[in-house]
Amino acid sequence: MSTIAIIDKAPSGVNYSRYFNFEFDNYHLSSKKVKKLLKKDVDLVDFDVDAYEYVILIGSEAAKFIGGIGSVTEFAGHLVDDKFIPMINPAMLSFKPEAKPLFDRACEKLHGYVSGEKPPTVSGNFEGIQDEERANEYLRSILEDDTVKFVACDTETSALYPRDGYILGISLSHKSKQGVYISTECVSEVTEGLLQDLFSSRLVVFHNAKFDLKWLEYHFNFKFPKVSDTMLMHYVLDETQGSHGLKQLAMKYTDYGDYDKALDEFKTKYCKEHKILKGEFSYDLIPFDIMYPYAAIDTAVTYDLYQMFGKKIVANVQLKKVYKELMVPGMLFLKDVEENGVPFDMGRLEKVQALMETEIQEAKEKLYGFEEVHKFEKEQEKVFNPNSTMQLRVLLFDYLGFTPTGKLTGTGAASTDAEVLKKLAEEHPIPGVILDIRQKSKIKNTYLDKIIPALDKDGRIRTGFNLTSTTSGRLSSSGKINMQQLPRDNSAVKGCIKAKPGYKILQQDLATAEVYVAAILSDDKNLQNVFKSGGDLHSTVAKMVFALPHDVADIKEKASTQRQAAKAITFGIMYGSGPAKVAETVTKDSGKPFSIQQAKDTIAKYFRTFPRLKDWLQMSKEDIEANGYIYSILGRKRRLPNVFSNDKGIASHEVRSGINFLIQSVASDINLLAGIELNQWIKDNNKDAVIIALVHDSLVLEVADKDVKEVSEIMAKFTQKDRGCSIPGQPIGVDLDIGDDYAFSKFDKQYPEFL
């Protein structure tokens, strides 16, 4: 019997000896191969953990079932509870080469443990301060030390948003392996003054600066002339989604390991004892002696990461430029946007909420009046639930006799999504009624019911806009409301985003931004001329590709199929669609059959019309395949290691992601840079205007009536500024909407009873 055990999900044929040069016993959670492991599949009952010095857990299932470890990626190669070592499954390396660096680092750590090395212990000088005199003494010692060029800073708070809670403490670190946590209960006016002196005289480094700055500015009115952010630094160095948390980076790059273990254990125990959900737990419940080591180490980790990441960024001119000129200014700008808040009309919200409830109830009464539903309930001996996909399939395909459309879910079952229901509604009213119930229930439950309690006292919602959540460089939104996923077909939510009296909502949207960027990057003069010619883009492209005799203005009406084909191919190129997808899109949008062969022929005509675009796509593909990364025209780097995958599907998807990044990131950055400059201009010129959201390729503002014209003109000027990515003589187009609410007259048409 070996002293080391390896546990994986199920027999797979993986030769672990190829990767681990030591003796081991191999166990499987399940004795039979399973695609997705469920509790009922686990038949490993005779495994004695204590019989082994180390237990290596391969994959997420083994980590969860045996070690209670939630993330293999986060803990890979780390010793947990002095026994367990989670590892990525080596079987995936040939398919996902992006995992190899992490696997190699984890293997190095693992072999060190096996050979007798012990994980480094957390060492350093970490102090919790609850005394004003001691806090002031510490701050003065830093201020008097000219060798201290920067400090790491962090806050612990009782809530996620500044208006919902208070600051529990402030952490600081001014050298490696050192950190203090100062309770705000001992912060006096003198202490505040010393803190401001420190923040004014030194570079202040945060991890996720936008969060801490909002709290420190709101509760203490602190000013920060110079800030840096290790989360943004890591994103610039590695844009992988979900990899930028401080805890993850501490595990990956430092010796601090699982330093919040004591805090997590207290949280788990407290929630269990008091029978509350973890989401209801607040950090003000944590005892000071547990809080301060965790909080102090937070800043110690941030301090070390800043030194580590800073060297790498400085060494790369392009990445340095992106960090200094885009990421940090972008973070400060988005902080302002979040603090500006999104204005809602409470009266309109409550009326729409009540109306939606009434309409849902009326639709349900209509649904339950159908004979087929009665029959279902009688034979199935249950009340029909329109939100149950399983029951809906039975009703649609067994009781109503519909033939499945062929569209499948991820599990291979017949789809009952909105597209399917809309199509089936052409033959019977029941699918349409169910679709109506689903859509209105989602609006009410997902938005209206959650917005009202989330409003601040001033009638605004402060939500989040994220710089580091996508690999494409595009922004995302999260928090109290996702501004980038508001319902489009129903104006109920957007119509409740309403400017206060004497103000207007402005939305400026980039016109066909991605096609415009593709025309620049490819330097295709024919495609650039499409923009220079004016008129409808897709009609102009259709006229060129199909040699149509019609005027551009008439093509929508006289050659709609060709226009839809041109549109599908144009956007298909941006998103990597093939002939089959193009054929499907044209058929759906035009209402006329369009075969795969027609799509192939049309794509060939398209590229004959725009040959430089085709060449650029091919060159970009070859560049990605050769290097495994690519740079945008504005300096962003996109790492694409899976292009080297043995799985051709994964490799080709990686190429498409790279090309998509080249286009999307530039369009997003044009919008972001315009927002940064506009926000500063508004401040410098004391204009009565605030930017309240960035949604995809648009800027959304609330502007006083007197300033609407000037702000609109300046916004367009900043957006169309030549940043080295413009068609000569033809700046990017912008569309402007102005209205009392964010629905811009659609709400009035859809809900005339509110007029």
GIJO-V567039 format. One record per residue. N is the residue number from 1. RES is the residue in one small letter. NEAR is the number of other ideal C-beta (glycine too) atoms within 10 Angstrom. Layout:
N:RES:NEAR ; N:RES:NEAR
This chain:
1:m:7 ; 2:s:14 ; 3:t:13 ; 4:i:18 ; 5:a:21 ; 6:i:22 ; 7:i:25 ; 8:d:22 ; 9:k:22 ; 10:a:17 ; 11:p:12 ; 12:s:13 ; 13:g:6 ; 14:v:16 ; 15:n:10 ; 16:y:16 ; 17:s:11 ; 18:r:8 ; 19:y:15 ; 20:f:18 ; 21:n:10 ; 22:f:15 ; 23:e:11 ; 24:f:18 ; 25:d:15 ; 26:n:15 ; 27:y:16 ; 28:h:19 ; 29:l:23 ; 30:s:19 ; 31:s:13 ; 32:k:9 ; 33:k:12 ; 34:v:15 ; 35:k:6 ; 36:k:8 ; 37:l:18 ; 38:l:9 ; 39:k:6 ; 40:k:8 ; 41:d:16 ; 42:v:18 ; 43:d:11 ; 44:l:14 ; 45:v:5 ; 46:d:6 ; 47:f:14 ; 48:d:7 ; 49:v:13 ; 50:d:7 ; 51:a:12 ; 52:y:19 ; 53:e:13 ; 54:y:19 ; 55:v:25 ; 56:i:24 ; 57:l:27 ; 58:i:25 ; 59:g:22 ; 60:s:18 ; 61:e:23 ; 62:a:27 ; 63:a:24 ; 64:k:17 ; 65:f:18 ; 66:i:21 ; 67:g:20 ; 68:g:10 ; 69:i:22 ; 70:g:11 ; 71:s:16 ; 72:v:23 ; 73:t:17 ; 74:e:20 ; 75:f:23 ; 76:a:24 ; 77:g:24 ; 78:h:19 ; 79:l:19 ; 80:v:18 ; 81:d:12 ; 82:d:9 ; 83:k:15 ; 84:f:21 ; 85:i:25 ; 86:p:29 ; 87:m:26 ; 88:i:21 ; 89:n:19 ; 90:p:19 ; 91:a:15 ; 92:m:16 ; 93:l:17 ; 94:s:13 ; 95:f:15 ; 96:k:19 ; 97:p:20 ; 98:e:20 ; 99:a:19 ; 100:k:16 ; 101:p:11 ; 102:l:18 ; 103:f:19 ; 104:d:12 ; 105:r:14 ; 106:a:22 ; 107:c:18 ; 108:e:10 ; 109:k:17 ; 110:l:23 ; 111:h:15 ; 112:g:14 ; 113:y:18 ; 114:v:19 ; 115:s:9 ; 116:g:6 ; 117:e:10 ; 118:k:9 ; 119:p:13 ; 120:p:10 ; 121:t:7 ; 122:v:16 ; 123:s:9 ; 124:g:16 ; 125:n:12 ; 126:f:22 ; 127:e:14 ; 128:g:20 ; 129:i:25 ; 130:q:14 ; 131:d:12 ; 132:e:16 ; 133:e:12 ; 134:r:15 ; 135:a:24 ; 136:n:20 ; 137:e:12 ; 138:y:18 ; 139:l:22 ; 140:r:13 ; 141:s:11 ; 142:i:18 ; 143:l:14 ; 144:e:8 ; 145:d:11 ; 146:d:6 ; 147:t:6 ; 148:v:16 ; 149:k:9 ; 150:f:18 ; 151:v:21 ; 152:a:28 ; 153:c:29 ; 154:d:27 ; 155:t:21 ; 156:e:22 ; 157:t:22 ; 158:s:13 ; 159:a:13 ; 160:l:13 ; 161:y:20 ; 162:p:21 ; 163:r:15 ; 164:d:13 ; 165:g:16 ; 166:y:12 ; 167:i:19 ; 168:l:20 ; 169:g:25 ; 170:i:26 ; 171:s:26 ; 172:l:26 ; 173:s:28 ; 174:h:22 ; 175:k:16 ; 176:s:11 ; 177:k:16 ; 178:q:17 ; 179:g:28 ; 180:v:25 ; 181:y:26 ; 182:i:27 ; 183:s:21 ; 184:t:18 ; 185:e:11 ; 186:c:16 ; 187:v:20 ; 188:s:12 ; 189:e:7 ; 190:v:13 ; 191:t:20 ; 192:e:14 ; 193:g:12 ; 194:l:20 ; 195:l:21 ; 196:q:15 ; 197:d:14 ; 198:l:20 ; 199:f:20 ; 200:s:13 ; 201:s:14 ; 202:r:19 ; 203:l:16 ; 204:v:24 ; 205:v:25 ; 206:f:26 ; 207:h:27 ; 208:n:18 ; 209:a:24 ; 210:k:24 ; 211:f:21 ; 212:d:24 ; 213:l:22 ; 214:k:20 ; 215:w:21 ; 216:l:23 ; 217:e:15 ; 218:y:14 ; 219:h:16 ; 220:f:16 ; 221:n:9 ; 222:f:19 ; 223:k:10 ; 224:f:19 ; 225:p:10 ; 226:k:13 ; 227:v:19 ; 228:s:23 ; 229:d:28 ; 230:t:26 ; 231:m:24 ; 232:l:26 ; 233:m:25 ; 234:h:26 ; 235:y:24 ; 236:v:25 ; 237:l:16 ; 238:d:17 ; 239:e:21 ; 240:t:14 ; 241:q:11 ; 242:g:11 ; 243:s:16 ; 244:h:21 ; 245:g:15 ; 246:l:21 ; 247:k:17 ; 248:q:16 ; 249:l:25 ; 250:a:24 ; 251:m:22 ; 252:k:19 ; 253:y:15 ; 254:t:17 ; 255:d:16 ; 256:y:21 ; 257:g:18 ; 258:d:18 ; 259:y:21 ; 260:d:19 ; 261:k:12 ; 262:a:15 ; 263:l:17 ; 264:d:13 ; 265:e:11 ; 266:f:17 ; 267:k:17 ; 268:t:12 ; 269:k:10 ; 270:y:14 ; 271:c:16 ; 272:k:10 ; 273:e:8 ; 274:h:10 ; 275:k:6 ; 276:i:13 ; 277:l:7 ; 278:k:11 ; 279:g:6 ; 280:e:8 ; 281:f:16 ; 282:s:12 ; 283:y:17 ; 284:d:13 ; 285:l:14 ; 286:i:20 ; 287:p:9 ; 288:f:15 ; 289:d:9 ; 290:i:16 ; 291:m:23 ; 292:y:24 ; 293:p:20 ; 294:y:21 ; 295:a:29 ; 296:a:27 ; 297:i:25 ; 298:d:26 ; 299:t:27 ; 300:a:28 ; 301:v:26 ; 302:t:27 ; 303:y:24 ; 304:d:21 ; 305:l:23 ; 306:y:21 ; 307:q:13 ; 308:m:16 ; 309:f:23 ; 310:g:17 ; 311:k:9 ; 312:k:15 ; 313:i:21 ; 314:v:11 ; 315:a:9 ; 316:n:15 ; 317:v:10 ; 318:q:15 ; 319:l:20 ; 320:k:16 ; 321:k:15 ; 322:v:25 ; 323:y:23 ; 324:k:13 ; 325:e:14 ; 326:l:21 ; 327:m:23 ; 328:v:19 ; 329:p:17 ; 330:g:22 ; 331:m:23 ; 332:l:18 ; 333:f:23 ; 334:l:22 ; 335:k:18 ; 336:d:18 ; 337:v:24 ; 338:e:23 ; 339:e:17 ; 340:n:18 ; 341:g:21 ; 342:v:23 ; 343:p:22 ; 344:f:23 ; 345:d:19 ; 346:m:13 ; 347:g:12 ; 348:r:18 ; 349:l:22 ; 350:e:13 ; 351:k:15 ; 352:v:24 ; 353:q:19 ; 354:a:12 ; 355:l:17 ; 356:m:20 ; 357:e:15 ; 358:t:11 ; 359:e:14 ; 360:i:19 ; 361:q:11 ; 362:e:13 ; 363:a:21 ; 364:k:17 ; 365:e:10 ; 366:k:15 ; 367:l:17 ; 368:y:14 ; 369:g:10 ; 370:f:18 ; 371:e:8 ; 372:e:16 ; 373:v:21 ; 374:h:13 ; 375:k:12 ; 376:f:19 ; 377:e:15 ; 378:k:9 ; 379:e:11 ; 380:q:14 ; 381:e:6 ; 382:k:11 ; 383:v:10 ; 384:f:21 ; 385:n:10 ; 386:p:21 ; 387:n:11 ; 388:s:13 ; 389:t:14 ; 390:m:10 ; 391:q:18 ; 392:l:21 ; 393:r:16 ; 394:v:15 ; 395:l:25 ; 396:l:23 ; 397:f:14 ; 398:d:13 ; 399:y:19 ; 400:l:17 ; 401:g:10 ; 402:f:19 ; 403:t:9 ; 404:p:15 ; 405:t:15 ; 406:g:8 ; 407:k:12 ; 408:l:11 ; 409:t:11 ; 410:g:6 ; 411:t:6 ; 412:g:6 ; 413:a:12 ; 414:a:18 ; 415:s:17 ; 416:t:26 ; 417:d:13 ; 418:a:12 ; 419:e:13 ; 420:v:20 ; 421:l:22 ; 422:k:12 ; 423:k:14 ; 424:l:21 ; 425:a:16 ; 426:e:8 ; 427:e:12 ; 428:h:15 ; 429:p:11 ; 430:i:23 ; 431:p:22 ; 432:g:16 ; 433:v:23 ; 434:i:24 ; 435:l:21 ; 436:d:20 ; 437:i:20 ; 438:r:19 ; 439:q:17 ; 440:k:21 ; 441:s:17 ; 442:k:13 ; 443:i:21 ; 444:k:21 ; 445:n:12 ; 446:t:15 ; 447:y:24 ; 448:l:21 ; 449:d:14 ; 450:k:13 ; 451:i:20 ; 452:i:15 ; 453:p:7 ; 454:a:16 ; 455:l:18 ; 456:d:15 ; 457:k:6 ; 458:d:10 ; 459:g:16 ; 460:r:20 ; 461:i:22 ; 462:r:23 ; 463:t:20 ; 464:g:20 ; 465:f:25 ; 466:n:15 ; 467:l:23 ; 468:t:22 ; 469:s:17 ; 470:t:17 ; 471:t:20 ; 472:s:19 ; 473:g:24 ; 474:r:21 ; 475:l:24 ; 476:s:17 ; 477:s:20 ; 478:s:14 ; 479:g:16 ; 480:k:20 ; 481:i:23 ; 482:n:15 ; 483:m:25 ; 484:q:17 ; 485:q:13 ; 486:l:20 ; 487:p:15 ; 488:r:9 ; 489:d:9 ; 490:n:21 ; 491:s:22 ; 492:a:23 ; 493:v:23 ; 494:k:19 ; 495:g:25 ; 496:c:27 ; 497:i:27 ; 498:k:24 ; 499:a:22 ; 500:k:13 ; 501:p:7 ; 502:g:9 ; 503:y:21 ; 504:k:20 ; 505:i:23 ; 506:l:26 ; 507:q:17 ; 508:q:25 ; 509:d:19 ; 510:l:23 ; 511:a:14 ; 512:t:22 ; 513:a:23 ; 514:e:20 ; 515:v:22 ; 516:y:27 ; 517:v:27 ; 518:a:24 ; 519:a:25 ; 520:i:20 ; 521:l:20 ; 522:s:23 ; 523:d:13 ; 524:d:20 ; 525:k:13 ; 526:n:15 ; 527:l:24 ; 528:q:20 ; 529:n:14 ; 530:v:26 ; 531:f:22 ; 532:k:12 ; 533:s:13 ; 534:g:11 ; 535:g:14 ; 536:d:16 ; 537:l:22 ; 538:h:24 ; 539:s:26 ; 540:t:19 ; 541:v:26 ; 542:a:29 ; 543:k:24 ; 544:m:20 ; 545:v:22 ; 546:f:20 ; 547:a:10 ; 548:l:18 ; 549:p:9 ; 550:h:16 ; 551:d:11 ; 552:v:20 ; 553:a:11 ; 554:d:13 ; 555:i:23 ; 556:k:15 ; 557:e:10 ; 558:k:14 ; 559:a:19 ; 560:s:16 ; 561:t:18 ; 562:q:24 ; 563:r:27 ; 564:q:23 ; 565:a:32 ; 566:a:28 ; 567:k:22 ; 568:a:26 ; 569:i:26 ; 570:t:23 ; 571:f:16 ; 572:g:20 ; 573:i:23 ; 574:m:18 ; 575:y:13 ; 576:g:16 ; 577:s:19 ; 578:g:12 ; 579:p:19 ; 580:a:11 ; 581:k:15 ; 582:v:26 ; 583:a:22 ; 584:e:15 ; 585:t:20 ; 586:v:27 ; 587:t:19 ; 588:k:14 ; 589:d:16 ; 590:s:17 ; 591:g:10 ; 592:k:11 ; 593:p:10 ; 594:f:22 ; 595:s:12 ; 596:i:14 ; 597:q:10 ; 598:q:17 ; 599:a:25 ; 600:k:15 ; 601:d:13 ; 602:t:23 ; 603:i:21 ; 604:a:13 ; 605:k:17 ; 606:y:23 ; 607:f:17 ; 608:r:10 ; 609:t:19 ; 610:f:27 ; 611:p:14 ; 612:r:17 ; 613:l:22 ; 614:k:18 ; 615:d:14 ; 616:w:19 ; 617:l:20 ; 618:q:10 ; 619:m:11 ; 620:s:19 ; 621:k:16 ; 622:e:11 ; 623:d:17 ; 624:i:23 ; 625:e:16 ; 626:a:9 ; 627:n:13 ; 628:g:17 ; 629:y:14 ; 630:i:20 ; 631:y:17 ; 632:s:23 ; 633:i:16 ; 634:l:20 ; 635:g:19 ; 636:r:25 ; 637:k:17 ; 638:r:21 ; 639:r:18 ; 640:l:22 ; 641:p:16 ; 642:n:19 ; 643:v:24 ; 644:f:16 ; 645:s:20 ; 646:n:11 ; 647:d:12 ; 648:k:8 ; 649:g:9 ; 650:i:17 ; 651:a:18 ; 652:s:15 ; 653:h:16 ; 654:e:23 ; 655:v:21 ; 656:r:15 ; 657:s:20 ; 658:g:24 ; 659:i:23 ; 660:n:17 ; 661:f:25 ; 662:l:25 ; 663:i:25 ; 664:q:24 ; 665:s:24 ; 666:v:24 ; 667:a:25 ; 668:s:25 ; 669:d:23 ; 670:i:24 ; 671:n:25 ; 672:l:24 ; 673:l:20 ; 674:a:25 ; 675:g:29 ; 676:i:21 ; 677:e:18 ; 678:l:24 ; 679:n:23 ; 680:q:15 ; 681:w:16 ; 682:i:21 ; 683:k:10 ; 684:d:8 ; 685:n:12 ; 686:n:8 ; 687:k:17 ; 688:d:15 ; 689:a:26 ; 690:v:19 ; 691:i:23 ; 692:i:26 ; 693:a:27 ; 694:l:24 ; 695:v:20 ; 696:h:16 ; 697:d:23 ; 698:s:20 ; 699:l:25 ; 700:v:21 ; 701:l:28 ; 702:e:24 ; 703:v:25 ; 704:a:16 ; 705:d:12 ; 706:k:12 ; 707:d:20 ; 708:v:18 ; 709:k:11 ; 710:e:13 ; 711:v:24 ; 712:s:19 ; 713:e:10 ; 714:i:19 ; 715:m:25 ; 716:a:18 ; 717:k:15 ; 718:f:19 ; 719:t:24 ; 720:q:17 ; 721:k:14 ; 722:d:10 ; 723:r:13 ; 724:g:7 ; 725:c:17 ; 726:s:16 ; 727:i:20 ; 728:p:9 ; 729:g:8 ; 730:q:17 ; 731:p:16 ; 732:i:25 ; 733:g:17 ; 734:v:21 ; 735:d:11 ; 736:l:14 ; 737:d:16 ; 738:i:16 ; 739:g:18 ; 740:d:18 ; 741:d:22 ; 742:y:29 ; 743:a:24 ; 744:f:17 ; 745:s:13 ; 746:k:17 ; 747:f:26 ; 748:d:16 ; 749:k:10 ; 750:q:15 ; 751:y:18 ; 752:p:8 ; 753:e:7 ; 754:f:14 ; 755:l:7
